[in-house]
Amino acid sequence: MENYRKTVDHIEELSKEILKGDVGSRHHDSPSIAVDGVVLRGSGDIREILLVERGRDPFKGIWALPGGFIEKGETAEEAVLREIREETGVDCEIKTLASVASKPDRDPRGHTISIIYFLEPKGDGKPRGGDDASDARWFELDGLPHLAFDHEDILKDLKRRSII
């Protein structure tokens, strides 16, 4: 009977958490999951990468890889294509999974794991800033501005591994 009472008490406690929206938060605090797109065009010595100027903090006004958080019910692949389209207006094709960035301090908003894809634009790829990006432009790979988050490190790693 004692075990039955403990079980009922536990169920009541969990029910209260569900109603308050606290379910899951009492057991562990999981990292957020995001995606970033490395969108390249051109060949040989003239290669360009698509970047967005962040329209809000953190890093407002700083250039970054297009990307964002995965929404519930969405695959990582769907998320990266959606984020690039929302932030730049450019439709892309995923070429390969490029990397995963998981350092706990890489994002000032909290521990965020980012799945990074290598993509190519479909069509002419004329960018325009949209959603939370105030601008979107192509930059030559050899003349990049300072980048937000750990995006410079990500690109250095991809170059070192001959992915870009």
FIFI-627546 format. One record per residue: x, y, z of N, C-alpha, C, O in turn. Coordinates in steps of 0.05 Angstrom, whole numbers, plus 32768, in hexadecimal, padded with zeros to 4 digits. Layout:
N
XYZXYZXYZXYZ
...
END
This chain:
164
80107FE88000800080008000801180198000800A802D7FF4
80288018800E803A802F800F804580357FF38046804D7FEC
804D80217FE4805780257FC9804180317FB7804780427FA6
802980287FBA801280337FAB800F80517FB0800C80607F9E
801080597FCA800E80757FD1802480867FC5801F809C7FBB
803D807B7FC6805480897FBA8050808D7F9C805680A27F91
804680787F8F8041807A7F72802C808F7F6C802F809F7F59
8016808F7F7B800180A27F77800B80BF7F7B800580D17F6C
801B80C27F91802780DD7F96803980E67F7F803880FD7F77
804980D37F75805B80D97F5E804B80E17F45805280F47F38
803680D37F40802580D97F29801880F57F2C801781047F19
800F80FB7F44800381157F498018812B7F45801281407F3A
803081277F4E8046813A7F4B804C813F7F2E804F81567F25
804E81297F1E8054812B7F02803D81397EF3804281497EE1
802481337EFB800D81417EEF800E815F7EF38008816E7EE0
801581677F0B801881847F10802E81917EFF802A81A77EF5
804481827EFB805A818D7EEA8050818F7ECE805781A37EC0
8042817C7EC48038817D7EA8802581957EA5802881A47E91
801381997EB8800181B07EB6801081CB7EB7800781DE7EAB
802681CC7EC6803581E47EC8804981E77EB0805581FC7EAD
804C81D27EA1805F81D27E8B807C81CC7E93808E81D27E84
807F81C17EAB809A81BC7EB580A4819F7EB080BA81987EB8
809481907EA1809C81747E9D80B781727E8F80BC81817E7C
80C881617E9980E2815D7E8D80F7816F7E99810F81687E99
80F081877EA28104819A7EAC810F81927EC78125819B7ECE
810181817ED5810B817A7EF0812081647EEE812F815F7F02
812381567ED8813581407ED6815081487ECA8165813F7ED4
815081597EB6816A81637EAA8164817B7E98814E81807E8F
8179818A7E95817781A27E848187819C7E6A81A0819D7E6A
817981967E558186818E7E3C818F81A67E2C818381BC7E2E
81A481A27E1B81AD81B77E09819781BC7DF4818781AB7DEE
819881D47DE9818781DA7DD1819481CF7DB981AD81CB7DB8
818581C97DA4819081BE7D8B818A81D27D75817381DA7D71
819F81D97D67819C81ED7D5181A981E17D3881B681CC7D38
81A681F07D2281B381E97D0981C082027CFE81B782197D03
81D681FF7CEF81E382147CE181E9820B7CC481EF81F37CC0
81E7821D7CB181ED82167C95820582237C8B8209823C7C8D
821782137C7F822E821E7C718226821C7C53822982077C47
821D82327C48821382347C2C822982407C1B823182577C1F
823382307C088249823A7BF78240823A7BDA823082297BD1
824B824D7BCB8248824D7BAE826282547BA18274825F7BAE
8265824F7B87827D82547B798290823C7B79828A82277B85
82A782407B6C82BB822A7B6B82D682367B6882DA824E7B63
82EA82257B6B8306822D7B69830D82427B7E8307823F7B95
831A82587B748323826D7B86830D82807B8F8310828E7BA3
82F782807B8082E182937B8682CA82837B9282B8827A7B84
82CB82807BAD82B582727BBB82A982867BCF82B882947BDC
828F82857BD0828182977BE3827082887BF6826682727BF0
826C82937C0E825C82887C238246829B7C2A824982B37C2A
822E82907C2F821782A07C36821782A57C55821782927C64
821682BE7C5C821582C67C7981FD82D87C7E81F382E57C6C
81F582D97C9781DF82EB7C9F81E982FE7CB581FA82F67CC5
81DF83167CB481E583297CCA81CF83267CDE81B783297CD8
81D6831F7CF781C3831A7D0C81B383337D1281BF83497D17
819983317D13818783477D188180834A7D358172835E7D3D
818883377D46818283397D638198832C7D7381A9831D7D68
819883327D8C81AC83267D9E81A783097DA2819083007DA0
81BB82F97DA881D683027DAC81E483077D9181DC82FC7D7C
81F883177D918208831E7D7A81F9832E7D6581FE832B7D4D
81E7833F7D6D81D883517D5B81EC83617D4A81FF836D7D55
81E883617D3081FA83707D1E821383627D158223836D7D06
821783497D1F822F83397D18822683247D03821083197D05
8238831E7CF18232830A7CDC823582EE7CE7824482E97CFA
822582DC7CDC822482C07CE5821B82AE7CCF821182B67CBB
821F82947CD3821482807CC281F682817CC681EC82857CDC
81E6827D7CB081C9827B7CB481C282627CC481CE824D7CC0
81AF82647CD681A7824D7CE5819482557CFC818D826C7CFF
818E82417D0C817C82467D238174822C7D30817F82177D2A
8161822E7D42815882177D51814582057D428135820F7D32
814781EC7D47813581D87D3B811A81DA7D4A811A81DB7D63
810581DB7D3B80EA81DC7D4780E081C07D4C80E881AD7D3F
80CE81BE7D6080C381A47D6780B581977D4E80A681A57D40
80BA817E7D4980AF81707D3380BE81737D1980B581697D04
80D481817D1980E481877D0180FE81777D02810A81747D17
8106816E7CEA812181617CE9813681777CE78130818E7CE1
814F816F7CEC816581827CEA8167818C7CCD816D81A47CC8
8163817A7CBA816581827C9E814F81967C96815581AA7C88
813781917C9F812181A47C9A812781BF7CA7812281D47C9C
813281BE7CBF813881D77CCE814D81E87CC0814A82007CBE
816381DC7CB6817881EC7CA9816E81F87C8F8174820F7C89
815E81E97C80815381F47C67813F820B7C6E813F82207C60
812E82087C82811B821C7C8B812A82357C948123824B7C8C
813D82327CA6814C82497CB1815A82597C9B815982727C9C
8167824B7C898175825A7C73816182697C62816582807C5B
814A825C7C5B813682697C4B812A82817C5A812682967C4E
8124827E7C74811982947C83812C82AC7C86812482C37C84
814582A67C8B815982BB7C91816582C77C78816E82DE7C79
816582B97C62817382C37C4A816282C47C31816882D27C1D
814B82B57C30813B82B37C18814782A07C04813C829D7BEE
815D82927C0A816A82807BF7816282637BFD8163825A7C13
815982567BE8815382397BE9816C822A7BE4817C82317BD2
817182157BF4818A82067BF2818581E87BF0816F81DE7BF4
819A81DB7BE9819B81BE7BE881B181B57BFB81C881BE7BFA
81AA81A27C0D81BE81987C2081D181857C1181C881737C03
81EB818A7C1481FF81787C08820981637C1C820C814C7C15
820E816B7C35821881587C48821681647C658215817C7C68
821681527C788219815A7C94823781617C97824881517C91
823C81797CA0825881837CA18265817F7CBD827C81787CBE
825681857CD2826281847CED824D81867D028235818B7CFC
825581847D1B824481897D328255819A7D45826B81937D4C
824981B07D4F825781C17D62824881BE7D7D823081C27D7F
825781B77D92824A81B07DAB825781BB7DC4825081B37DDA
826A81CE7DC1827681D97DD9826081E77DEA825081F77DDF
825F81E17E04824981EC7E148248820A7E15823282157E1A
825E82187E10825E82367E12825E82437DF78264825B7DF5
825782357DE2825882417DC7824282557DC2824482667DAF
822C82557DD2821682687DCE821082757DE9820B82677DFD
8210828F7DEA820B829D7E0481EF82987E0F81EA829E7E27
81DC828E7DFF81C182887E0881BF826E7E1881AB82697E25
81D4825E7E1681D482447E2481E0822F7E1381E682337DFB
81E482177E1F81F082007E1181DF81FA7DF881C881F27DFA
81EB81FD7DE181DE81F87DC781EF81E67DB6820781EC7DB1
81E481D07DAC81F281BF7D9A81E881C67D7E81D081C77D79
81FB81CB7D6B81F381D27D5081FC81BD7D3C821381B57D3C
81E981B57D2C81EF81A27D1681F481B37CFD81E381C47CF6
820B81B07CF1821481C27CDB821381B37CC1821F819D7CBE
820581BE7CAD820381B27C93821281C37C7E821381DC7C81
821C81B67C6A822881C27C52821281C27C3D820681AD7C37
820C81D97C3281F681DC7C1E81FF81EC7C06821381FA7C07
81F081E97BF081F481FA7BD981D982077BD281C481FB7BD6
81DA82207BC781C1822D7BC081B582227BA781C382187B96
819A82237BA6818C821C7B8D818882367B7E8181824A7B8B
818B82367B658187824F7B55819C82647B5A81B3825D7B60
8194827D7B5681A882937B5881B0829A7B7581C582A67B79
81A082927B8981A782967BA581AA82B37BAD81BD82BA7BBA
819782C47BA4819882E07BAC818E82E37BC8817682E07BCD
819F82EA7BDB819782EC7BF7818A83077BFE8190831C7BF2
817983067C13816E831D7C1F816983167C3C816183007C43
816E83297C4E816A83247C6B814D83207C71813C832E7C67
8147830D7C82812B83077C8A812B82FA7CA6814082F27CB0
811382F87CB1810F82ED7CCC812082FC7CE0811D83147CE3
813382EE7CED814382FC7D01815F83047CF68171830B7D06
816183047CDC817A830E7CCF817483297CC28161832C7CB3
8185833D7CC9818083587CBE818C835A7CA28184836D7C93
819E83487C9A81AA83497C7F81B4832D7C7981B9831D7C8B
81B883277C5F81C3830E7C5681D483147C3D81CA83227C2B
81EC830A7C3D81FE830F7C26821182F87C21821682E77C32
821C82F87C08823182E67C01824C82F37C088250830B7C02
825E82E47C14827982EE7C1A828D82DB7C0E828982C27C0E
82A382E67C0482B982D47BFB82C482C67C1382C782D17C28
82CA82AC7C1082D4829C7C2682ED82A77C3282F282A47C4A
82FD82B47C22831782BF7C2C831482DB7C38832982E67C40
82FD82E77C3882F983027C4282E283047C5582D183167C51
82E082F37C6982C982F37C7A82CB83087C9182E1830D7C9B
82B483137C9882B483257CB082B683147CC982B582FB7CC8
82B883217CE082B783137CFA829B83057CFC828783117CF5
829B82ED7D05828282DD7D07827982D97D24828982D77D36
825F82D67D27825282D17D41825782B57D4A825F82A37D3B
825182B07D64825382967D71826F828A7D6C828382997D6E
827082717D65828982637D5F828B825E7D418299824B7D39
827E826E7D31827D82687D148297826A7D06829C825C7CF2
82A9827C7D0F82C4827C7D0382D382627D0882DF82577CF6
82D182577D2082DD823E7D2782D182277D1682E082157D0D
82B782287D1282AA82137D0282B582147CE682BC81FF7CDB
82B7822B7CDA82C1822D7CBE82DF82257CBD82E782187CA9
82EF822D7CD0830B82247CD0830D82067CD1831E81FA7CC3
82FD81F97CE282FD81DC7CE482F481CF7CC9830081BB7CC1
82E081DA7CBC82D781CF7CA382EC81D27C8D82EF81C17C7C
82FA81E97C8D831081ED7C7A832781D97C80833281CD7C6D
832E81D67C99834381C37CA1833D81A77C98834F81987C90
8323819F7C99831B81857C91831481837C748309816F7C6B
831981997C658314819A7C4882F781957C4082F1818B7C2B
82E5819E7C5282C8819C7C4C82BF81B47C3C82AD81B27C2B
82CC81CB7C4182C681E37C3282E081EE7C2682E082027C18
END
